[in-house]
């Protein structure tokens, strides 16, 4: 089963967001409120056909077109043509779209796992980063002063000019996650640390997710808050001396939190074929937006296409 629910209810949006993004935000917020009003009791596995059968591989492939906007200077937006789903769940161990995990506890109202996850920040620097391939996410589901406006803390600065940017390496995060199943949706809590010592940073996530089924239509809405430590933000969005000596001294970020909304719509045409529409909006943390490498205060992702379940 291909389910696109994601790698964003807390809401905070920059006053500089363009009008089209304000419209998108209003639409998603309205959907979140309307679905919450219609909430019914949910269990760990919402619908039989949405569960991954124990001991069986889940394989799917979506074909279509989408795009992930890239807020990093001199890097292009990322096109999306294929979106695979590959998952396997044993009695305790599982593999889910590139992430490995082990279930410590599984009850009717909650579950607790040890798991790995991808860094979403490296996706802006590498076209074939796993976060740009497995866009559906999983089937489970001391700081410096904040710089609230880009370059504002430095006064009137000239437009920065950079040499070629150095590589920002991919890394794998590892930690623990919990799923809490409530009548108003699923709450996902996660805490992860850099396993490869690339930046030695940590991430924490709080995500609320709600599913609604109307005949052959399935809707999934989510709100997410994703905290990132200062090590992560400085590694990916900080300026190296070889890139620009001036800004390497001037920009030093603290920790920050990205906030986002997600909507996924599926229409089941046949037993194996679905129509899919996915849209995500992420409001970047002020500490990220303050980086001279970043040109936007937000990023969004959309995808529309057809999916086949093997």
C-alpha positions as CSV (number, residue, x, y, z in Angstrom):
1,X,0.0,0.0,0.0
2,X,1.5,3.3,-1.0
3,X,0.7,5.9,1.7
4,X,2.2,9.3,1.6
5,X,2.2,10.7,5.0
6,X,5.4,12.1,6.2
7,X,9.6,13.4,6.8
8,X,5.2,18.7,8.9
9,X,-1.8,21.4,15.9
10,X,1.1,23.8,16.2
11,X,1.1,26.6,13.7
12,X,3.5,29.5,13.2
13,X,4.0,31.2,9.9
14,X,6.2,34.0,8.9
15,X,4.6,37.3,7.9
16,X,6.7,37.2,4.8
17,X,5.0,34.2,3.3
18,X,3.7,34.9,-0.2
19,X,-0.1,35.1,-0.7
20,X,-0.3,31.7,-2.5
21,X,1.3,30.1,0.6
22,X,-1.1,31.9,2.9
23,X,-3.9,30.4,0.8
24,X,-2.4,27.0,1.1
25,X,-2.0,27.4,4.9
26,X,-5.6,28.5,5.3
27,X,-6.8,25.5,3.2
28,X,-4.9,23.0,5.2
29,X,-5.9,24.6,8.5
30,X,-9.5,24.4,7.5
31,X,-9.1,20.7,6.6
32,X,-7.4,20.0,10.0
33,X,-10.3,21.6,11.9
34,X,-13.0,19.9,9.9
35,X,-11.4,16.5,10.2
36,X,-11.0,16.9,14.0
37,X,-14.7,17.6,14.3
38,X,-15.5,14.4,12.5
39,X,-13.0,12.4,14.6
40,X,-14.0,8.8,15.4
41,X,-12.2,6.3,17.6
42,X,-9.0,5.1,16.0
43,X,-6.8,2.0,16.7
44,X,-3.1,1.4,15.9
45,X,-4.1,0.0,12.6
46,X,-6.9,2.2,11.2
47,X,-8.0,0.1,8.3
48,X,-7.2,-3.5,7.5
49,X,-5.8,-2.6,4.0
50,X,-3.6,0.1,5.5
51,X,-1.6,-2.3,7.7
52,X,1.6,-4.0,6.7
53,X,1.1,-7.7,7.1
54,X,3.6,-9.3,9.4
55,X,6.1,-11.4,7.5
56,X,5.2,-10.0,4.1
57,X,6.9,-7.4,2.0
58,X,4.9,-4.2,1.1
59,X,6.0,-2.9,-2.3
60,X,4.5,0.0,-4.3
61,X,5.6,2.6,-6.9
62,X,4.0,5.9,-7.7
63,X,4.5,7.6,-11.0
64,X,3.8,11.2,-11.7
65,X,5.2,14.7,-11.2
66,X,6.1,16.8,-8.2
67,X,8.7,19.1,-6.8
68,X,10.4,20.0,-3.6
69,X,11.4,23.6,-3.3
70,X,15.0,24.3,-2.3
71,X,15.6,27.2,0.0
72,X,19.4,27.0,-0.3
73,X,21.2,29.5,-2.4
74,X,22.5,28.3,-5.8
75,X,20.7,25.0,-5.5
76,X,17.8,24.1,-7.8
77,X,14.3,22.9,-6.8
78,X,14.2,19.1,-6.7
79,X,11.8,17.4,-9.3
80,X,10.0,14.2,-8.2
81,X,8.9,11.6,-10.8
82,X,9.0,8.3,-8.9
83,X,8.0,7.6,-5.3
84,X,8.7,4.0,-4.1
85,X,7.4,2.3,-1.0
86,X,9.3,-0.7,0.4
87,X,8.5,-2.1,3.8
88,X,8.8,-5.3,5.8
89,X,7.6,-6.0,9.4
90,X,8.6,-9.0,11.3
91,X,7.5,-9.8,14.9
92,X,9.9,-7.2,16.3
93,X,12.3,-6.0,13.5
94,X,11.1,-3.9,10.6
95,X,12.4,-2.1,7.5
96,X,10.4,0.8,6.3
97,X,11.4,2.9,3.3
98,X,15.1,2.7,4.2
99,X,14.7,3.0,7.9
100,X,15.5,0.1,10.2
101,X,13.7,-0.4,13.6
102,X,13.0,-2.7,16.5
103,X,9.7,-2.7,18.4
104,X,10.2,-2.6,22.1
105,X,6.5,-2.5,23.1
106,X,3.2,-2.7,21.2
107,X,-0.1,-2.2,22.9
108,X,-3.6,-1.2,21.8
109,X,-3.1,2.5,22.7
110,X,0.7,2.9,22.1
111,X,3.8,1.5,20.6
112,X,7.5,2.1,21.3
113,X,10.4,1.6,18.8
114,X,14.1,2.0,18.4
115,X,14.6,3.3,14.8
116,X,16.8,5.0,12.3
117,X,15.8,8.0,10.2
118,X,17.2,10.2,7.4
119,X,18.3,13.8,7.9
120,X,15.9,16.0,5.9
121,X,18.5,18.9,5.8
122,X,21.0,17.0,3.6
123,X,18.2,16.5,1.0
124,X,18.7,20.2,-0.1
125,X,22.3,19.5,-1.1
126,X,22.0,16.1,-2.9
127,X,19.5,15.3,-5.7
128,X,19.5,11.6,-4.8
129,X,19.3,11.9,-1.1
130,X,17.0,9.2,0.4
131,X,14.6,11.9,1.6
132,X,14.1,12.9,-2.0
133,X,13.3,9.3,-3.0
134,X,11.2,8.0,-0.1
135,X,9.0,11.1,0.0
136,X,6.2,9.1,1.7
137,X,8.2,8.8,4.9
138,X,7.5,5.7,6.9
139,X,4.4,3.6,7.2
140,X,4.4,4.1,11.0
141,X,4.8,6.9,11.3
142,X,23.7,25.8,24.6
143,X,22.3,28.1,21.9
144,X,23.4,31.3,20.4
145,X,20.8,34.2,20.4
146,X,18.0,33.7,17.8
147,X,18.3,35.7,14.6
148,X,14.6,36.4,13.9
149,X,15.0,38.0,10.5
150,X,17.6,37.2,7.9
151,X,20.5,39.6,8.1
152,X,18.5,41.9,10.4
153,X,20.9,41.4,13.3
154,X,23.8,42.5,11.2
155,X,22.3,45.7,9.9
156,X,22.2,46.7,6.2
157,X,24.6,44.2,4.7
158,X,25.4,43.8,1.0
159,X,24.1,40.8,-0.9
160,X,26.6,38.0,0.0
161,X,28.7,36.5,-2.7
162,X,30.0,32.9,-2.1
163,X,32.7,30.7,-3.6
164,X,31.6,27.1,-4.4
165,X,29.9,25.5,-1.4
166,X,31.7,22.7,0.3
167,X,29.9,19.3,0.6
168,X,27.4,18.8,3.4
169,X,27.6,15.0,4.1
170,X,24.7,12.7,4.5
171,X,24.2,11.0,7.8
172,X,21.8,8.6,9.5
173,X,20.0,9.4,12.7
174,X,19.2,6.9,15.3
175,X,17.0,7.0,18.4
176,X,13.6,6.2,19.8
177,X,10.0,6.9,18.8
178,X,6.6,6.4,20.3
179,X,3.1,6.3,18.8
180,X,0.1,7.2,20.9
181,X,-3.3,6.3,19.4
182,X,-6.2,8.5,20.5
183,X,-9.8,9.2,19.2
184,X,-8.5,12.5,17.8
185,X,-5.6,10.9,15.8
186,X,-2.1,9.6,16.2
187,X,0.6,11.4,18.2
188,X,4.2,10.5,17.1
189,X,7.1,11.5,19.4
190,X,10.7,10.9,18.3
191,X,14.2,11.7,19.5
192,X,17.3,10.9,17.3
193,X,21.0,11.5,17.3
194,X,23.6,11.5,14.6
195,X,24.9,7.9,14.2
196,X,27.9,8.7,12.0
197,X,29.3,11.7,13.9
198,X,28.9,14.0,10.9
199,X,27.6,16.9,12.9
200,X,26.9,15.2,16.3
201,X,23.6,16.9,16.5
202,X,20.1,15.8,17.7
203,X,16.5,16.1,16.4
204,X,13.2,15.9,18.2
205,X,9.8,15.6,16.6
206,X,6.2,15.9,17.7
207,X,3.7,15.0,15.0
208,X,-0.1,14.7,15.0
209,X,-1.8,12.7,12.2
210,X,-5.4,12.0,11.4
211,X,-7.0,9.7,8.8
212,X,-10.4,10.0,7.2
213,X,-12.0,7.6,4.7
214,X,-15.0,8.5,2.6
215,X,-16.0,5.7,0.2
216,X,-13.0,5.2,-2.1
217,X,-11.4,8.4,-0.9
218,X,-8.8,8.6,1.8
219,X,-7.5,11.8,3.4
220,X,-4.6,12.2,5.8
221,X,-3.7,15.4,7.5
222,X,-0.7,16.0,9.8
223,X,0.9,18.8,11.7
224,X,4.5,18.5,12.8
225,X,7.1,20.4,15.0
226,X,10.7,19.4,14.3
227,X,13.4,20.7,16.6
228,X,17.0,20.7,15.5
229,X,20.1,21.3,17.6
230,X,22.5,24.0,16.9
231,X,25.1,21.4,15.6
232,X,22.7,20.4,12.8
233,X,21.8,24.0,11.8
234,X,25.4,25.2,11.8
235,X,26.6,22.2,9.9
236,X,24.2,22.4,7.0
237,X,23.4,26.2,6.9
238,X,26.6,27.7,8.4
239,X,29.2,29.3,6.2
240,X,32.7,27.7,5.8
241,X,35.7,30.1,5.6
242,X,36.5,28.8,2.1
243,X,33.0,29.8,1.0
244,X,32.9,33.3,2.5
245,X,35.4,34.4,5.2
246,X,33.2,37.3,6.3
247,X,30.0,35.4,6.8
248,X,31.7,32.4,8.3
249,X,32.5,34.7,11.3
250,X,29.2,36.6,11.3
251,X,26.7,33.8,11.2
252,X,26.4,31.4,14.2
253,X,23.0,29.8,14.8
254,X,21.4,28.3,17.9
255,X,18.8,25.5,17.9
256,X,15.5,26.0,16.1
257,X,12.2,24.4,15.3
258,X,10.6,23.9,11.9
259,X,6.7,23.8,11.8
260,X,4.7,22.2,9.0
261,X,1.4,21.0,7.7
262,X,0.8,18.0,5.4
263,X,-2.1,16.7,3.3
264,X,-2.3,13.5,1.4
265,X,-5.3,12.4,-0.7
266,X,-5.8,9.0,-2.3
267,X,-8.5,7.7,-4.6
268,X,-8.7,3.9,-5.0
269,X,-9.5,3.2,-8.6
270,X,-8.9,-0.5,-8.5
271,X,-7.5,-3.1,-6.1
272,X,-4.0,-2.2,-7.1
273,X,-4.2,1.3,-8.6
274,X,-4.6,4.6,-6.7
275,X,-4.6,8.3,-7.7
276,X,-2.4,10.3,-5.3
277,X,-2.1,13.9,-4.4
278,X,0.4,15.1,-1.7
279,X,1.3,18.6,-0.5
280,X,3.5,19.7,2.4
281,X,4.4,23.1,3.7
282,X,7.3,23.7,6.2
283,X,7.9,27.0,7.9
284,X,11.7,27.1,8.5
285,X,13.1,28.0,11.9
286,X,14.2,31.6,12.3
287,X,17.8,30.3,13.0
288,X,17.8,28.6,9.5
289,X,16.2,31.6,7.7
290,X,18.9,33.9,9.2
291,X,21.6,32.0,7.4
292,X,23.1,33.9,4.4
293,X,22.9,30.5,2.5
294,X,19.1,30.5,2.7
295,X,16.9,32.5,0.4
296,X,13.4,31.5,1.5
297,X,11.6,31.3,4.9
298,X,9.7,28.2,3.9
299,X,9.9,25.1,1.7
300,X,7.0,23.1,0.1
301,X,6.6,19.8,-1.6
302,X,3.9,18.5,-3.9
303,X,3.3,15.4,-5.9
304,X,0.4,14.2,-8.1
305,X,0.3,10.8,-9.9
306,X,-0.8,7.2,-9.9
307,X,0.4,4.5,-7.6
308,X,0.5,0.7,-8.1
309,X,0.5,-1.7,-5.1
310,X,2.2,-5.0,-5.9
